[in-house]
Amino acid sequence: MSTSTSTDLLIVGSGPVGSAFARLISEQRPGTAITMIELGPQVSAPPGANVRNLPVDERDAARARSQGPQGAPSGDSARGLRVEGTVISPGGTYLASPGHQPGMPAAALSSCVGGMGVHWTCATPRPNDDERIDFIPSAELDAALDDAERLMRVTTLPENPYGSAIKTLLREHFGDTLPEGRRPDGLPMSALPQPDGSVRWGGADTILGDAPVDLRVETIARRLILDGDRVTGVEVEHLPSGEVATILAKVVVVAANAFQTPQLLWASGIRPDALGRYLTEHVLVYSVVALSDEVVARAGIDTPVRELVKDPTASTFGIPYTAGVHPYRTQVMHMADAPFPVDEAAVKVGSARFVAMGNGVRKFPRAEDRVVFSDTEVDGWGMPQLSIEYEVTERELSEVEAAMADLRAVAASIGAFVPGGEPRLMPAGTSLHYKGTVRMGDDGGEASVVDEHSRVWGFENLFLGGNGLIPTATVTNPTLTSVALAVRAAPVVVEQLNA
Ligand SMILES: Cc1cc2nc3c(=O)[nH]c(=O)nc-3n(C[C@H](O)[C@H](O)[C@H](O)COP(=O)(O)OP(=O)(O)OC[C@H]3O[C@@H](n4cnc5c(N)ncnc54)[C@H](O)[C@@H]3O)c2cc1C
């Protein structure tokens, strides 16, 4: 038998963006009854906490539990099984639609309380220049980014001597070719440095704070219930029991990632032309460098980095996107252990050890890069099967060439590539930053799904959240921007709650 309950605000998806909506509305309209539904299990405590804060065995178990109904192998369990030419997603994620994603073989999802926000790296830089959404007044976007940084506890990690040396060498390499404020610098991170030198990594819990939320786990939104230009509630199913229920709500926010948000709209009969289209990500070029003796000499110490810092990520640096000058975003992760075993007989590895270094390259939006949903087949969750049609074109590949050359030059200033660590183009989807599928626009819905306040065109009280809203070609990690878009939406959500 189906039960019916009611709430003020119903949020589908418990990731960073769903959590941001819950926090913002609880701050701006105290007393709002907020229900959040999440199809995955809770894998960390408090709900949505970053699993990188857990001891290794608990972390790996939490990752495995986030990997969806088919328990697809991940980078943790399957590393030893890796076969050349196969694509395995990182721990905590699973391939979005195996057999249906030929153009984007590495596209992946996380299905757990906190979404990808319990597995993420926490990099939260701001978008620059033409990455920004030009129809949002610049000062308003900046104010929203400020608030997003507050919610996400954005900071830069304290520097250690090796990190300072790496930064200095990178700055010397670029000289004054980069504008002020866009030089190599500490990467903004959602993180809480602890007095003992360790780091508590930010998660969806950091954003949610103590917002009072009725969180329903392992509960899937099957369909939005519509009445003209309003959504009146959501049909949900508790997966372990199979119990179906209706939750009536004054306002509904769907923040279920760039694949599953359009999937739920499709399943509900909301099918504007732009739904699922304009799929982008960051085309990713990746390398691993053994740091040179020069880094050790500049640091003025020779202590193994593992003894110097408590976290496996010793330092993080970014080189921001600058249109026309540095059209990629470089992320430099300094660590004691390389991401794969390194033959240390073949390359000199000193006390400063390694950096993993990548350039994100733009993918320009095209209507034909899209996620398509089936009316007849279903996925492992019983939702419309999704297929991904996507192509990296000559336009992007010419920037990839330049991005590789840039990585080679940067690497030479701090060390040498380890064997197998030379720059390579990663399979499409590796970035884990999927954008555009429910894009924001100021065109009345001609080539967009939501307006500039994240409201679905043609609906009064249906709002979307997540990277799928980002309409521009970007190389900057998207989560801060997506939280900022939720910040801009929140007052309009409050208006609807008060209507
Ligand atoms: C390893 C890794 C590293 C990353 N590093 C970074 C980084 O450094 N910087 C950065 O900006 N980004 C990073 N990301 C990406 C970042 O985690 C995402 O941008 C962010 O989590 C998006 O938040 P979201 O709330 O929109 O979606 P998600 O976090 O994907 O959450 C959506 C939630 O909705 C749930 N859901 C889906 N459909 C339904 C349904 N029908 N009913 C109920 N629930 C549903 C899902 O199960 C999921 O939990 C990384 C991701 C990974 C995996």
The ligand as a Tripos MOL2 file, in Angstrom:
@<TRIPOS>MOLECULE
LIG
   53    58     1     0     0
SMALL
NO_CHARGES

@<TRIPOS>ATOM
      1 C1         37.2670   11.0440   -6.7600 C.3       1 LIG1
      2 C2         36.5700   12.3490   -7.0230 C.ar      1 LIG1
      3 C3         37.2860   13.5430   -6.9370 C.ar      1 LIG1
      4 C4         36.6440   14.7650   -7.1880 C.ar      1 LIG1
      5 N1         37.3430   15.9210   -6.9780 N.ar      1 LIG1
      6 C5         36.7170   17.0950   -7.1430 C.ar      1 LIG1
      7 C6         37.3870   18.3080   -6.8240 C.ar      1 LIG1
      8 O1         38.5270   18.3140   -6.3390 O.2       1 LIG1
      9 N2         36.7370   19.4840   -7.0370 N.ar      1 LIG1
     10 C7         35.4690   19.5210   -7.5480 C.ar      1 LIG1
     11 O2         34.9230   20.6170   -7.7350 O.2       1 LIG1
     12 N3         34.7950   18.3690   -7.8150 N.ar      1 LIG1
     13 C8         35.3780   17.1780   -7.6110 C.ar      1 LIG1
     14 N4         34.6940   16.0190   -7.8430 N.ar      1 LIG1
     15 C9         33.3040   16.1370   -8.3170 C.3       1 LIG1
     16 C10        32.3780   16.4940   -7.1560 C.3       1 LIG1
     17 O3         32.3780   15.4930   -6.1980 O.3       1 LIG1
     18 C11        30.9980   16.7750   -7.7290 C.3       1 LIG1
     19 O4         31.1080   17.9480   -8.5180 O.3       1 LIG1
     20 C12        29.9430   17.0120   -6.6590 C.3       1 LIG1
     21 O5         29.8370   15.9360   -5.7790 O.3       1 LIG1
     22 C13        28.5940   17.2780   -7.3300 C.3       1 LIG1
     23 O6         27.6200   17.4470   -6.3370 O.3       1 LIG1
     24 P1         26.0930   17.1300   -6.5920 P.3       1 LIG1
     25 O7         25.4110   17.2810   -5.2790 O.co2     1 LIG1
     26 O8         25.5970   17.9420   -7.7150 O.co2     1 LIG1
     27 O9         26.0360   15.6200   -7.1300 O.3       1 LIG1
     28 P2         26.4730   14.2460   -6.4490 P.3       1 LIG1
     29 O10        27.5640   14.4610   -5.4880 O.co2     1 LIG1
     30 O11        26.6810   13.2820   -7.5430 O.co2     1 LIG1
     31 O12        25.1810   13.8180   -5.6100 O.3       1 LIG1
     32 C14        23.9780   13.4770   -6.2380 C.3       1 LIG1
     33 C15        23.2460   12.4390   -5.3840 C.3       1 LIG1
     34 O13        21.9400   12.2420   -5.9250 O.3       1 LIG1
     35 C16        21.5820   10.8760   -5.7380 C.3       1 LIG1
     36 N5         20.4970   10.5180   -6.6650 N.ar      1 LIG1
     37 C17        20.5790   10.4130   -8.0160 C.ar      1 LIG1
     38 N6         19.3820   10.0890   -8.5370 N.ar      1 LIG1
     39 C18        18.5270    9.9730   -7.5010 C.ar      1 LIG1
     40 C19        17.1510    9.6290   -7.4100 C.ar      1 LIG1
     41 N7         16.4140    9.3910   -8.5080 N.pl3     1 LIG1
     42 N8         16.5950    9.5570   -6.1750 N.ar      1 LIG1
     43 C20        17.3260    9.8150   -5.0610 C.ar      1 LIG1
     44 N9         18.6470   10.1400   -5.0890 N.ar      1 LIG1
     45 C21        19.2290   10.2250   -6.3020 C.ar      1 LIG1
     46 C22        22.8890   10.1580   -6.0290 C.3       1 LIG1
     47 O14        22.8740    8.8570   -5.4800 O.3       1 LIG1
     48 C23        23.9220   11.0820   -5.3890 C.3       1 LIG1
     49 O15        24.2170   10.6910   -4.0710 O.3       1 LIG1
     50 C24        35.2810   14.7900   -7.5840 C.ar      1 LIG1
     51 C25        34.5550   13.5840   -7.6510 C.ar      1 LIG1
     52 C26        35.1920   12.3800   -7.3660 C.ar      1 LIG1
     53 C27        34.3940   11.1000   -7.4240 C.3       1 LIG1
@<TRIPOS>BOND
     1     1     2 1
     2     2     3 ar
     3     2    52 ar
     4     3     4 ar
     5     4     5 ar
     6     4    50 ar
     7     5     6 ar
     8     6     7 ar
     9     6    13 1
    10     7     8 2
    11     7     9 ar
    12     9    10 ar
    13    10    11 2
    14    10    12 ar
    15    12    13 ar
    16    13    14 ar
    17    14    15 1
    18    14    50 ar
    19    15    16 1
    20    16    17 1
    21    16    18 1
    22    18    19 1
    23    18    20 1
    24    20    21 1
    25    20    22 1
    26    22    23 1
    27    23    24 1
    28    24    25 2
    29    24    26 1
    30    24    27 1
    31    27    28 1
    32    28    29 2
    33    28    30 1
    34    28    31 1
    35    31    32 1
    36    32    33 1
    37    33    34 1
    38    33    48 1
    39    34    35 1
    40    35    36 1
    41    35    46 1
    42    36    37 ar
    43    36    45 ar
    44    37    38 ar
    45    38    39 ar
    46    39    40 ar
    47    39    45 ar
    48    40    41 1
    49    40    42 ar
    50    42    43 ar
    51    43    44 ar
    52    44    45 ar
    53    46    47 1
    54    46    48 1
    55    48    49 1
    56    50    51 ar
    57    51    52 ar
    58    52    53 1
@<TRIPOS>SUBSTRUCTURE
     1 LIG1         1 GROUP 0 **** ****
